[in-house]
Every structure is written in C-alpha cells, then in structure tokens.
C-alpha cells in the first residue's frame, strides 16, 4: 500500500500537469460514469494529499477523492512535467528519473543530515532490482507512460497520444498534453466541500501539510490516550496520517521502542520525538522519493542501497537476519493484520 510520501508526490504531479487546465474526465471501465460526467470539462483548481488520500478540487465546489488502497495506481502518459520540488537523481536526454526515499535518525544523525546526504549522493540512479519503492520516471518532455503508486515505474514510449486505455481504468483525466489513468483504487468518489472536510477531520495530522506545535500536540494527545500498542497506534490513520508498514517498522527501530508498548505509557517527549522523526522522514520521502531508512549513505553505498532493499532498511523484510546494530535476529510477527518487523535486541 502506498505510504504518505508517495501520495504527496502524486498530488504534486497533478499540480504540475493538471491544475489550471479543464481536463476531459471519463470512465473507460464504466464504474465511474456518473462521477466522471460531473467533473468533465471543469477546471482543476487544486491537488492535495492528506496521509494516504488525495483530493483534487474542481470548479463548482466539487472534489475528487482518491484512496489508492493496496492495489491502486495512477498511470501518467504524455508530455509529463516534473514538479520542481521533487528531487531529480539522474537524467538522460528528454527524460527525468525520480526515486523515493526516507532516512534513519540514530547514531547522532538527524533527519536534516540524512536529507543532505541523499541530495548530495548524486549520480545516475540505478533501477531497483525488485522494482520497489523507487526509481522512476516522470518522462519529460517526451511522450512516455509512467506508473505512480508505491513504486514509480516507467513504461514504453508512446506511439500516439492519448494512448488507448489499458486494463480496468476507473477514471481517466486528459488535457492537451497529459493523460492520467487510475486503476484499482479503494475509493474514488465526487464530494462536496463539506464532505471533504468530514473525511479530513477523521484523519490524524499530516506534517507535510502542517508541522507546527498544534499538529504535534494533536498527535501526542491522540496517541497518548491509546491503551493499544504503539506499533498499532502509528498505523492508525485517525491518530497520524500517512504512516504505513515500512515507516512503522523503521521509525520504531530508530526510536528503540518495543512495538508492543502501550502508547499511553510512553512519556510525552517520546511521542514528540516520534512526530518529529515522522516529519523528517516524510519530507525526505517526498523530496527524494525513496524510503532509504539508513542514513549517512553516500557514493557506492548509496547506489547499492537504491538497488538492494536489504541495504536501505534496518528491519523491514529482514526477518531471521542479524540486526545491523546489535546482532540479534530480526523478528517477524503479525500485528493488526499486518507484518511487523522488529529487533528484540535494540527494541526492548
């Protein structure tokens, strides 16, 4: 399932390519015909993400709400422009590659240092061998096809534009230069401003939208009331928006927290540090585009981490292997119907 940084990156691509235009909106699959008709030909005014959900605003006080869920993804095709706030790692003529990333706060290194490291690593970005969390392309200015979900992946160059719909396209947005096709979302609906506000009010704070004392306090108060394990609380979108399985595991490792600790037993400063850590991680993930949660990687080590998932995470999907910090075997268990990875040596 895409985590918060991926959805923010997608929203920024909509801002760069669709906001200000009046796209044709259709439903090639046929499951969103009425909603598409409501939006067709209306100017797009805004594109924003809150946690794992994206909201596109159209003229006439109408919003398109998208929740990608586990299987959803957007395909962009055409002359896709890259949002300038997104880090570009490597370029070939007429083509821009985007990664996805995170960082680790630990061993005296703060999030800003990890962001600096990631930005300074430079060089051509290799293609991830697993095609995961990473590398990719928003092709500009040539006409290409790009998939954006948890992993951004480049497809083939287009022979014609717009391309024929491929698969079950729930909704297609098309302007003069760019086409965006949505497949497999958990939610795809047209809402009024009041309905959008009700959805957002049910979500926890998102530091990519606001990272101030009030948002931090809101997270601390919501988390501090929970008697459930902190490993569950971080995944509760009503407490904090955007954290998924990867960030959950890696944040708890960095904080040296036992995932089973009841959230209401944690000191307020610990919860504040978790919020600050998430704010740093999310900034890095949005800017750089890949969830690298080990900091200080440069040169060959950084390039290796981009290719090999095991070199960019501390515990995620490393069950049964020795912890890179203490040597204890990483554990895997189920928590809240999701896989939890943690180190019994560092996190007890």
N, C-alpha and C positions, 0 to 999 in steps of 0.2 A: 504494500500500500504506500503511495507517495506520502512523504512526510512534509512538514510545513515549508521547508526551503524550496522544494520542487514546485509546489503550488504557487508560491510567490514568484518564482521565475516564470512560470507560465503566464501569470497575470501581467507581468512586465512585458512579455512578448505581445500580449493582446494590446497593452497600452501603446507599444511601439508600432504595431501594424494595423490596428483597427479603430482605436479611439479617434474620433473626429470624422470617421467615414460612416456611410449608411449602408452596411452590408446586406446582401441578399441572405435571407435565412430560410433554410429548408430542412426537411427531414427525409433523406433518401430511404431510410429504413421504414418510415411510416409510423413510428411510435411517438412522434412529437409534432405531428402535423398542425394541430391547433395552436400550440405554443409558438411554433415557427411562424405561423401566419400573423400572430400578434406582434412579433418583433420585426418581421420582414420590412426592409426599407427604412427603418428608423435609425437615426444617428446614434452611434455608441458614444456615451459621454464619459464613462469611467470603467476601469477594470481594477479590481482589488481582491486580495486574498485575506482571509481570516482563518488561521490554522490550516486545516486541510480542505477548506471550502473556498470556492471562488465565486465572485459576484460581478456580473457585467451589467452596467447601467445603460439604459436606452432612453431616448426621448419619450415623453409621455408617461413618466413615472412608472416605468416597467423595468424589472431586473430579471436577468437570467442567473439562476443559482445552479452551480455545478459542484457535485461531490464525486470525485473520481472513484472512491472506494478502492477495492482490491484490483479490479480489472480495468478500470477506466484509463483512457489515454487520449491525448489530442495529437492529431497529425497536422502540422503546418506544411503548406506547399506553396510554391511560387517564389516571388522575389522577397524573401523574408528578411526584414531588417532586424539587426541585433540591438536590444536595449543597451544603451551606453553604460548603464550601471552594472552590467553583467561582465565578469572577468573573461577576457579572451586569452586562452593559453597558447594556441598555435594557429597559424594561418597558412593557407595555400591560396593561390590566386583566385579571387572571387569566392572565397569560402572562409567561414569562420567557425572554429571549434569552441564549444563550451564544455566545461566539466561540471562537476558538482562536488562540494566538499564540506568538511567540518574541521574540528581541531580538538586537541586534548588539553585540558587545564590540569597541570600536575607538574611535579618536579620543578616548581618555581616558575613555570612558564604560563603567562596569562593569555587569554583569548586574542588580544590585540597582537601579541607576538606571533601567534600561530597564523593569524591572517597575514601579517607581514611576511612570514616565511613562505606561505602559499603563493602570495603575489610575486615574491622575488624568485621563486623556483624557475619560472620561465621555461623556454624551450618548447619544442613540439610535444603535444600531449599524445601519448600512445593510446591505443584503443584497449579498453579493459577486456581482459580475456574472458570474463564472464558476462560482459555486456551489462554490468550492473552499476547503478548509482552514478553513472558517469558519462562519459565522454561524449561528445557530441556536437551536434551540429545544428546550427541555425544557419542555413545556407543563404548567403547574400553576396552579391546580388543575383547570382544565377538561380534559375528555377529548379528547385530541388524539393524533396519530401523529407520532413523532419518529424519524428515522433517525440512527444514530450509527456512523460509521466514520471515514475521514479527514476527511469533511465531515459536520457535524451539520445535518440539514435537517428543517424542519417540514413535515408533510403536512396533510391536511384534518382538520377536527374530526370526531369520531366520532358517528354517529347511535345506535349501540348498543355495548355492551361485554359481552364481548370482541369485537373485530372478527373477521370471517371471515379465515382465513389467505389471504394474497395471494402468489402465486408459490410457489417451491420452499422452503418453510420447513423447515429441517433439524431445529430444535428450538424448542419454544415453552415458556416459563415463564410461569405465570399464577397470580396470587394475587387477593385480593378487589378490588384497585384498579388493578393494573398488569399489563400483558402485555408480554413481551419475545420477539420473533421473530428467529431467526438464519437468515440466508441466505448461501450461498456460501463457507463457511469452508474454509481449507486443512486444518485439524484440528478435530475435535470428538469427544472421547472421554472415557470414565469411567476414572479412575485411582485406585489406592490411594495412601496417603501415601508409600510407598517409591518408587513410580513417579513421583510428582510431584517428589520430591527428586532423582531421577536426571535429570529434564528440567531442573530449575533448576540443577543442578550443571554442566550442559553450557553454560549461558548465562553471559555475562560479567556484571559488576556493573551494577546499575541505581541511579543516585544518588537516584532518587525513593524508593527503599526504604531505602537506607543511603548516606550521603555522609560517610564518615569516612576517616581515614588508611588503614585496612585495605583499603577498597574502591578508593581511589585507587591504592594500592600494587599491588593486584591488576591493575588496568587497565594501569598503567605497565609492570609486569613482563610481562604477556601481549603488549602491543603492542610492547615493546622487543625481544622475541625474534623478531619477524616481519621477514623479509627482503623481504616484499612491500611495494608502495606504500602509503603512509599513506591514500590515497584508497580502497583496498580494505580496509585494516585497520579503519577506522572503521565499515564496513558489516558487519564480521564479528561476528555476534551472540555468538560464543564469546569475543570479546575485550571488547566493551562492548555492553550490551543497549539496544535501542530506537532507535538512530540509523538513519535512512533516507536517501533520496536528497536531500531538501531540506536536512535538517540537515547532512548530509555536506558538500554544496557550500558552504553558508553558513559552517559552522564553519571550513573550510579557508581560505575567503576572509578571515574575521576574523583568523585566525592568520597570514595572509600566507604560507601554506605551499603549495609546489608539490605537487599531489596525487600526483605520480609519485615523490616522495622515499621511499626505503626506510625503513620505520618504525624499523628497528634502527640507523639512522644519526642519528636525532633525539636531541638532548640530553634528559635526563630531565626537566628543567624545562619543556621544550616540551610533553612528554606530560602532565605535571602540569597545565599551563595548559589543555590541551585538555579534560582531565577536568573542571576547574573550570568551564570555559566550558559544557560539556555539562550540568553540574549546574544552572547558572544558567538555561540555555535550557529545560531540562526543567521546572523549577519554574514558569517563566513560561508555558510552553505548557499545563501542567496547569491553572494558576490562571486564566489569561486566555482560553486556548482557541484562539488563532490564531497561526500561525507568521509573525509580523512580525519580520524579522531586521535591520531598520534601526532603530536606537534614537533616542531623543530626539524622536519624533514626537508632537505634541500638536495639539489643535484641528482645523482643517481638514485639515492634513497627515495626521493620524492617521486621520480619517474617510476621506480619499482612499485611504490605504493599505489600509483594510479592504475597499474596493470594488474596487481595481485591484491585481492581483497584482504587476505590474511596479513598483509604488510601495512594496512591502513587502519585496522581496528585492534583494540585491546582484547575484547572478549567476544564480540558479536560473531557467531558461527565458528567459534574456535573451541567448542566443547571437546574435552578429552586431551587437549594440548596444554603444555606447561605455560603458566602465566608469564608474560614477558617481564613482569616486575618482580614477582616473588617465587615463581617456580611451581606453585600449586596448580593442580589440574583444573582447568576451567569447567564449570558445571553447566548442564542444560536441564531445565525443568519447565513445566507448564505453569504459567501464571496468568489468570484471566483469559484463558483460551488462546494465549499467545506464547511463543517460545521465549524463555528468559535465559540469558547467558550471564554468568557472574563468576567471580573468583572468590572461593571460600577463604583464601589466604589474605587477600587485600581488603575484603569487604565484610569482615567480622570484627 
